[in-house]
Amino acid sequence: MKRRSSKRSSAAVAHPLTSLDFLTAELSWDEDTGNWVSFVRELDLSDFGKTQEQALDRTAAMILTYLNAMEQEGFPIPLPAERIQQIRTALA
């Protein structure tokens, strides 16, 4: 799979996910599928979309689903409670 990597900063794409300075959202172009791939290293979560915004929207939704599932099942989340609340507020 060929990918043109473009590490993004919060200035590159305006999105609630990019406003969280303690999470790293990386975007890369996947030439094979014609999609943007978004990866959040701190949570080891990834999703994709036809546009950068769609990839980030889908990743944000996945993060919220992940947090809910981990809490419901009683599994630890690798972030402090304060950061989890910041994520929920920013992505709500």
C-alpha positions as CSV (number, residue, x, y, z in Angstrom):
1,M,0.0,0.0,0.0
2,K,1.5,3.3,-1.1
3,R,0.8,6.2,1.3
4,R,1.8,9.8,1.0
5,S,2.2,10.8,4.6
6,S,1.3,14.2,5.7
7,K,1.6,14.7,9.4
8,R,-0.8,17.3,10.3
9,S,-0.9,20.0,12.9
10,S,-3.9,21.7,14.3
11,A,-3.4,24.5,11.8
12,A,-3.6,22.2,8.7
13,V,-7.2,21.1,9.2
14,A,-9.6,22.9,11.5
15,H,-11.4,20.1,13.4
16,P,-12.3,19.5,17.0
17,L,-10.0,16.5,17.1
18,T,-7.1,18.7,16.1
19,S,-7.8,21.1,19.0
20,L,-6.7,18.5,21.5
21,D,-3.0,19.2,22.0
22,F,-2.4,16.0,23.9
23,L,-3.5,13.8,21.0
24,T,-1.7,13.4,17.7
25,A,-3.9,13.0,14.7
26,E,-1.9,12.0,11.7
27,L,-3.4,12.0,8.2
28,S,-2.0,10.2,5.2
29,W,-3.3,9.6,1.7
30,D,-3.8,6.0,0.7
31,E,-3.3,5.8,-3.0
32,D,-4.6,2.2,-3.3
33,T,-8.0,3.0,-1.8
34,G,-8.3,6.8,-2.6
35,N,-8.9,7.6,1.0
36,W,-7.4,9.8,3.7
37,V,-6.4,7.7,6.7
38,S,-6.4,9.2,10.2
39,F,-4.4,7.7,13.0
40,V,-4.3,8.7,16.7
41,R,-1.1,7.3,18.1
42,E,-2.0,7.7,21.8
43,L,-5.1,5.5,21.5
44,D,-3.9,3.3,18.6
45,L,-7.1,4.1,16.7
46,S,-7.5,4.7,13.0
47,D,-10.2,5.3,10.4
48,F,-10.5,6.7,6.9
49,G,-12.6,8.9,4.7
50,K,-12.8,10.4,1.2
51,T,-11.8,13.8,2.6
52,Q,-9.6,14.8,5.5
53,E,-12.6,16.1,7.3
54,Q,-14.5,12.9,6.9
55,A,-11.5,10.8,8.1
56,L,-11.3,13.1,11.2
57,D,-15.0,12.9,11.8
58,R,-15.0,9.2,11.6
59,T,-12.0,8.9,13.9
60,A,-13.6,11.3,16.4
61,A,-16.7,9.1,16.5
62,M,-14.6,6.0,16.9
63,I,-12.7,7.6,19.8
64,L,-16.0,8.4,21.6
65,T,-17.3,4.8,21.0
66,Y,-13.9,3.4,22.2
67,L,-14.2,5.5,25.5
68,N,-17.7,4.4,26.1
69,A,-17.0,0.7,25.5
70,M,-13.9,0.7,27.6
71,E,-15.7,2.4,30.5
72,Q,-18.8,0.0,30.2
73,E,-16.5,-3.0,30.3
74,G,-14.4,-1.7,33.1
75,F,-11.2,-1.6,31.1
76,P,-8.5,1.0,31.8
77,I,-8.1,3.9,29.3
78,P,-4.5,5.0,28.8
79,L,-5.3,8.6,29.6
80,P,-6.0,10.5,32.8
81,A,-9.6,11.2,33.6
82,E,-9.1,14.9,33.0
83,R,-8.0,14.2,29.4
84,I,-10.9,11.9,28.8
85,Q,-13.3,14.6,29.9
86,Q,-11.5,17.1,27.6
87,I,-12.0,14.6,24.7
88,R,-15.7,14.2,25.4
89,T,-16.2,17.9,25.6
90,A,-14.3,18.7,22.4
91,L,-15.8,15.9,20.3
92,A,-19.4,16.1,21.6
